[in-house]
Amino acid sequence: MLLVRRKLRIETERLTLRPPHHADFNGWTALRRASEPFLAPWEPSWAEDHLSRKAFTNRVYWANRSIANGTAVPLFLYRRDDNALLGAITLDNLRRGPAQAGTLGYWIGQNFARQGYMAEAIGAIVHHAYERLDLSRIEAACLPENVASRGLLERSGFKYEGVAQSYLQINGRWRTHVLYAALRTDRRGRTQVG
């Protein structure tokens, strides 16, 4: 399924989710820089040029290609009432055929965390994945100690499925992650995390 970047826009009660544009550079850089201590424990180490214009330009080109090729749906979260950039959400590693699955990733700026914005974005992208992309399964992973993210996934209908040893390099180290999934036909299941 090919999607045209300019037409991909998801509206929620408080948010607009849309692909990144070149004009987003200053807002993205400012938000990432201000939130670095908040994000660093949960993310892969940033490359030396992470906040550079060139790296951002490459990110925009990757987003456009991924959407056009149907391999990922990378979206920025903008608050509708003041057009503030809050974070990003990506449905990546889209697999077709018998799998009909994708992997969810997200981040939010420190000043916007724990205000329900990411839950709203996850609900919207999950709905988009099921209704527009015809996916059957959406996977997500996070560090076991990331109680906020685990709780967010569970409140969003994701079910705990297990543990993956040395799953991703986070903050410079191979880290074990807990795995979650949301299934189009099964929205049950919670653990007792936070």
C-alpha positions in Angstrom: 0.0 0.0 0.0 1.5 3.3 -1.1 0.8 6.4 0.9 1.4 10.0 -0.1 3.3 11.9 2.6 1.2 15.1 2.3 -2.1 13.1 2.7 -1.0 11.2 5.7 -2.4 13.1 8.6 -4.2 11.7 11.7 -6.3 14.0 13.9 -7.2 13.2 17.4 -9.0 15.3 20.1 -5.8 17.2 21.0 -3.2 16.1 18.4 -2.2 16.2 14.8 0.0 13.3 13.8 1.9 13.9 10.6 5.2 13.0 8.9 8.2 15.2 9.6 8.9 18.1 7.3 12.2 20.0 6.7 10.7 23.0 8.4 10.3 21.0 11.7 14.1 21.1 12.3 14.3 23.9 14.8 11.4 22.7 16.9 12.6 19.1 16.8 16.2 20.0 17.7 15.1 22.2 20.6 12.7 19.6 22.0 15.3 16.8 21.7 18.1 18.9 23.3 15.9 20.1 26.2 14.7 16.5 26.8 18.0 14.7 26.4 18.5 13.8 30.1 14.9 12.5 30.2 15.2 10.4 27.0 18.8 9.1 27.2 18.2 6.2 29.7 15.6 4.7 27.3 17.1 5.3 23.8 20.0 4.2 21.7 23.0 6.5 22.2 22.8 9.5 20.0 25.3 9.8 17.2 27.6 12.8 17.4 25.6 14.6 14.6 22.2 13.6 16.0 20.9 17.2 16.3 22.5 18.4 13.1 20.6 19.8 10.1 22.1 17.0 7.9 20.9 14.2 10.2 17.5 15.7 10.4 17.3 16.1 6.6 18.2 12.4 6.3 15.4 11.6 8.8 12.9 13.5 6.7 14.0 11.7 3.5 13.9 8.3 5.3 10.3 9.1 6.6 9.1 10.0 3.1 10.7 6.9 1.5 9.4 4.6 4.3 5.8 5.9 3.9 5.9 5.7 0.1 7.3 2.2 0.2 4.9 1.0 2.9 7.7 0.0 5.3 7.1 2.4 8.2 4.8 5.2 9.3 6.9 7.8 11.2 4.9 10.7 12.6 5.5 13.8 14.7 2.9 14.7 17.4 1.7 18.3 17.3 -0.7 19.7 19.8 -3.6 21.2 17.9 -4.3 24.2 20.1 -0.8 25.8 19.7 1.0 23.6 17.1 3.7 22.7 19.7 5.8 19.7 18.7 5.5 17.1 21.6 7.3 14.0 20.3 7.1 11.3 17.7 5.6 7.9 17.1 6.7 5.4 14.5 5.1 2.2 13.3 8.1 0.5 11.8 9.2 -2.8 10.4 5.9 -3.3 8.6 5.6 -6.9 7.5 3.0 -8.1 5.0 1.9 -11.5 3.8 1.0 -13.9 6.6 2.4 -11.7 9.4 0.5 -8.4 8.8 2.5 -6.9 11.7 4.5 -3.9 12.7 6.6 -2.5 15.6 5.7 0.5 17.6 8.2 3.0 18.9 7.7 6.5 20.5 9.2 9.3 22.5 7.8 12.4 24.1 9.5 15.6 25.3 9.9 15.8 29.0 7.6 18.8 29.5 4.8 16.9 27.8 5.1 13.5 29.5 2.4 12.0 31.7 -0.4 14.2 30.3 -2.1 11.6 28.2 -0.7 12.8 24.8 1.2 9.6 24.0 -1.8 7.4 25.0 -3.9 9.4 22.6 -1.2 9.0 19.8 -0.9 5.3 20.4 -4.7 4.9 20.2 -4.7 6.8 16.9 -1.8 4.9 15.3 -3.2 1.5 16.4 -6.6 2.4 14.9 -4.8 3.5 11.7 -2.8 0.3 11.6 -5.9 -1.9 11.9 -8.3 0.1 9.7 -6.1 1.7 7.1 -3.1 -0.6 6.9 -5.0 -3.9 7.7 -2.4 -5.0 10.2 -3.2 -7.8 12.6 -0.5 -7.4 15.2 1.4 -4.4 16.6 4.5 -5.2 18.8 6.3 -2.9 21.2 9.3 -3.4 23.5 10.7 -1.4 26.5 13.2 -1.8 29.3 11.8 -3.7 32.2 12.4 -0.8 34.6 10.6 1.7 32.4 7.4 1.5 34.5 5.9 4.5 32.8 6.2 3.0 29.3 5.0 -0.4 30.4 1.9 1.1 32.1 1.2 3.2 29.0 1.4 0.1 26.7 -0.9 -1.8 29.1 -3.4 1.0 29.4 -3.4 1.2 25.5 -4.4 -2.5 25.3 -1.0 -4.1 24.7 -0.5 -7.5 26.4 2.8 -8.6 28.0 4.3 -11.4 26.0 7.7 -12.1 27.5 11.3 -11.1 27.6 13.9 -10.7 24.9 17.5 -10.9 26.1 20.0 -8.3 24.7 17.2 -7.0 22.5 18.6 -3.5 21.7 21.5 -1.3 22.5 20.2 1.4 24.8 22.4 4.2 26.1 25.5 2.3 24.8 24.7 -1.2 26.3 22.9 -4.3 25.0 19.7 -4.4 27.1 17.1 -6.9 27.8 13.5 -5.7 27.0 10.0 -6.8 27.9 7.8 -7.5 24.9 4.2 -6.4 24.4 1.7 -6.8 21.5 -1.7 -5.6 20.6 -3.7 -7.9 18.4 -6.6 -6.8 16.3 -8.7 -9.7 17.6 -7.6 -9.7 21.2 -7.3 -6.5 23.2 -7.2 -8.2 26.6 -4.4 -8.8 29.1 -2.6 -6.8 31.7 0.1 -7.4 34.2 0.5 -5.7 37.5 3.1 -3.1 36.5 2.9 0.3 38.1 
